Amino acid sequence: GFRVVVHNSTYGTDANFVYNRPSVLEAADYVAYNLRQQLEAIFIADKARTGTAQSIRNTVISIMDSFLRADITVGDDTNNGLGWKDLTVQLNGNTAYVDITITPVQGVDFILNRITLDSIRQSA
């Protein structure tokens, strides 16, 4: 059999961890597409009223939790274990603006060991 250790893309412009790993790009695209689809299905053609921005925000949090539980995003020290951070929702006229930072799941590609050798020391 074969073991694929790293699936690199041909992207080489910089060290971007998303574009360099197709699996990470797929996770990011999945979140972007599905978050937009779900929000549109719920809120498009609905009236903008008091509390709409907060309602959209609460829905985004719920959707992001489902991505975290499905291991599409990952909670870490930078996002308090949520898989996302910096969520803002602004409603301006008939347009809702959702800004969010997500942490897509990544595979472990490398294990770097630090081994220190020590000499024998004895005393009696």
Salt bridges, closest charged atoms under 4 A:
GLU40 OE2 - ARG36 NE 3.89
ASP46 OD1 - ARG49 NH2 3.72
ASP65 OD2 - ARG69 NE 2.94
ASP109 OD2 - ARG21 NE 2.62
ASP118 OD1 - ARG121 NH1 3.05
